[in-house]
């Protein structure tokens, strides 16, 4: 049984030091490696500076693992009861129209407080609290399908970078913490979620046209084959992607690690773990330190979307099943079922 010891930590921040409770510090968070909750919190304090920069003023969902990484996780989208009064919040609106007060990360102490609640993964919205209806990041998730791996995602990312450059966007890559890659592009908050998702669809289609044997935007798994799926629905409202520096709730305690473009094709994502990343940060710094200085727009990508609509008739793609039916959306019917029904 883990002890009921309580350790008080002092965490420096913009408004002075905060007292953060660490309860049951020897509770095991990663059984395979024997990593304790104390080690998780210490990791987040070690990367607290750059991680706060990545999360600052973003409503953030907490993926909590009360039984450790081997147990069943659950997402917390509302600020938990009993949060310290210095934990900031902001209001988000879900696709259903309901609203909630979400945790907003403003300082390392908030990250440590959440980690003490058994949070492993931090999933920020692509918006800032000042305007939660207009994303300031365009995000693309490169998801290797069965039969493909990280090397395939890295190869697709090279082409994605070319397309982003043509769209006037600067992409910042990071490992997903698994087999995939994420690319975040800072944008001006002038477009709503639907428009940003359309921009992602148009960008992804252009990538797939250049390397159709390696990349796909097919929403239905039966059509993807052994290719890398560019998941455009991660740009939909209330869909979130793990932040840079976030530990993932996987047995090896891997981390979603920010990269330079030169490193994308050279690294092994398994090397980035809770125990290795603090040393890498100390030696090499934050590859995404200047990310917010390179902010682009969606104009060109939305022109591409309009061109696709003229050519294809319907450029919109299916939303996830839990979303309300959206304007212009095609039927959410698995292709094989549609064919069976027609026959």
N, C-alpha and C positions, 0 to 999 in steps of 0.2 A: 504494500500500500504506500502511495506517495505521502510524504509528510504534509502536515498542515501549516508548515512554517510560512511566515509572511516576511518578505524582505522589502524594505522601503528604498527605492531608487530615486536619486536626484538627477533629473534630466534637464540640461540647459536648453533654453529656447529664447525666442525674440522678446518675451515678456518676463524673462528671468527664469530661474530653475523651478521645475515642477516636481512634486512628490508623486511618484508612480508606485503603486502596490504591485509586488510580484508574489503571487500566492502559489503554493505547492511547487517550488522551483525545481524539485527533482522529479516531477511527473514526466514520464517518457512521452515525447512527441513523435519521434521516429524510431519505432521498435527495431528495425533492421540494423540501425547504426547506433542505437542507444543515446540518441540526442534528446536532451531534456528541454523542458520549457524554459529554463534559465538560459540555455544556449540559444534558443530561438530569440528570446528578448535581447540577449547580448548581440546577436547578429544584427537585429534591426537597429540597435543603437549604433553599431559600427558603421552601418550604411545610412544612418538617419539623415545626414545632410543631403546627399544627392537624391535619396528617395523622397524626402520632403519636397525637394524642388520638382520632382516628377509628378507628385500628387497635389501640390499646393492649391488650395481652394477648390478642389474637385470633390463633388459628392462621391463617396466611395463605399462599395459593397464589401462586407467582410465575410470571407469564407472561413467558417469556424470548424475546427476539428476537436470536439470535446473529448473524443476517445483516441486522439492521436491520428497520425496519417493513415494508420491501418483501419480506422473506423469510418463511419458514415459522416460526411460533412454536411453543413447546411449554410445557406446564404442568409446574411442579415442585411436587409436593405433599409432598416430604420435604426436610428440611434438607440442602443440598448438602454433600458432603465438603469438608473444608478450611475450614469456616466458623470464624471467630474464636471463641474460648472465651466471649466476652461476648454472642454471639448466642443469645438464649433460645429454647427450644423447648417444645412441649407435645404431648401424645399425643392423636390424633384416631382415631375409629373410622369406617371406611367402611361403606356399606350391605352389603358382602360379609361384614363382621365382622372383616376385617383391620384392623390398626392401623398407625400411622406417627407418627414424630416430625416435626412440622411447624414451620416458622419461626414464632416469635411476635414481633411487633413491640412493642418496649418503649421505643425511643428513636430519634431521627433517624439516628443512625449505622447502625442496622440497615437503614433504608431506603436510605441511601447505599451501603452494602455490597451490597445486592441490586441496586441500579441499576448498579453496576459489573459485575455479572454479566449485563448486558444485559436486566435486567428493565424492562419498560415498564409493564405493568399489575400492580397489586396486588389480589388477590382474597381478602378476609378471610372466614372463616366467621362466621356470626351468633351466635357463642358466645364466652365468655371461657375462658381456660385453666383456671380454677378449676373449671369444670363444662362440659365439652364435649358433654354430652348434652342440655342444656336451653338453647335459644336465648334471648338477651337482646335480640334485635332481630327484629321481624316485618317482612319486606321484600316489597315489591310492585314488580314490573317491568312498566312500561307500554311495550309493544313495538309500534310502528306497523307495520302490514302493508303490502304493496305497494298503492299508491294513497293512502296516508295519510302524514303527516309529523309533525314535532314539534308543530305547532300543534294537531293532532288529539289528540296525547298530552296536551298542556297542558289542553285542554278536558275530557278525561276525568279528569284529575287534580283538577279543581275539584269534580267529583262525588265522586270518591274521598275527598277531604278531608271532605266532608259525612258520608259513611258512616263514616269513621274516627272522627269526632267523636261520632257516635251509638253507636259501639262503645266509647267511652271511651279512644280512642287518639289520640296526637299524632303526626302525620306530619311528616317532614322531607324535603323534595324536593331532588333534584339532577339535573343532566343526566346522561345515560348516557355522554356523549362522542360519541354518534352522533345518531340521530334520536329517541331515546326519553327517558323519564324514569324515575327510580327514586325510591321513597318508602320511607324507613326509619322504623319506629316502635319506640322503646325499650319493652321489656316486662320484667316481672319474670321471672327464669329459673325458672318453676314448671311449664312445659309442655314436653313432648318435641317432637321434630321432626315427628312425625305430627300431633300436636294443633295445632302452630303452622301447619302446612300446611293443615289443615282450616279453621283460622281465616281464613287467606288466601283459600281457596276460597269461604268463606261471604261474606266482604267483597267479593270480586270479583263474585260472583253478584249481590249487591245493586246494585252499580254498573251491571252489565249490564242488570238489569231496569229501571233508570231511564232508561238511554239505549241501548236495544238496537241502534239504528241506528249507534252510534259505538263501542261496546265489546263485546268477546266473551271468553268463557272456553273456547271450543271448542279442544280440544287438537289436533285434526287440521286442518292448514293448509287443506285443501280446503273446510272449513266456515267459515273465518274471514271471508272476503270483505274488503272495504276498510274494516276496522275496526281498532281498537287492541286488541291481545291482552294481557290481564292474566295474565301468566305465573306461575301458582300453583306450578309445579314448581321455580321458583327458591328456594322455601322447603323443598325436600326436602334431606335430609342429603347433604352433600358437594357440593351446588350452591352456587356462590358468585357474587357480583356485585361488579364493580369498586368499589373504595373511593372515597369523596370525595377529591378532589385527585389521583386517579390519572390519569396520562397514558395514553391509549389508543394501541394500535399501529396507528393509521390514518395515511394520508399527510399529513394536515394537523396532526398532533400535538395533537389536541383533548384536552381534559381533562374528567373527570367532575366537574362544578362544583357545589358546594353552593349552594342558593338559598334565599331567603325565599319564602313563598307569594305575596307581592305581585309578585315578579319572574317567577313561572312563566310567565305569559301575555305577558310583555313582552320577554323576552330572545331572542337568536339564539344557539343553542348553538355555532355555528361561531366565535363571538367568543371563546370560552374555549379558549385554547391554551397550550402550554408557555411561549410568549413573552409572553403577555398576563396570565396569571393571577397571577404574583407581584406585579405592580403593583396589580391589583385587590384582592388580599389586603392589601397595605400601606395602600391608601386606605380600604377598607371593612371590614376585619376578617373574621372567620370567621362566616358566617351560622349555623353549627351549633354555635357555642361552648358553648351551654347545653343541648345536646341530651339529655345524660344526666340532666338534672334533671327530665325529664318522662317518667316511666316508668308504663306502663299495664299492663293485663291482657287475657287472651284470653276471659274468661268470657262476655261478650255475644256475641262472634263465634262461639263454640262452641255457644251456645244457638241461634244462627241456623243453624248447620250441622245440629244435631239437627232443627230445624224443616224444613229442606230434605230431610233423610232421610225424615221422616214423609210429606212431600208427594210426593217424587220416587221413593221406594222405595230408590234408591241415590244417595247424595250424594257418595260417593267418586269421584275422577277418575283417569284413567290416569296411571301413573308413566312416566318416561322408559324407553326399551327396555332400557337396561343395568342397570336395577334389578331385584332379585328380586321375584317376585309378592308383592303386599302384601294383607293381609286386607281383604276387602270391595271390592277393586278390580275395576272392570268389565274386560271383555276388551280387550286392546290390539290391536284390529283396526281398520284404516282403514275408515271407514263405507262407502265405495264398494266395497271388497273384500268387506265383510260382506254387502252387498246382492247382489253378484255371486254369492257362494257360496250365499246363500239361494235365489236364482232358479235 
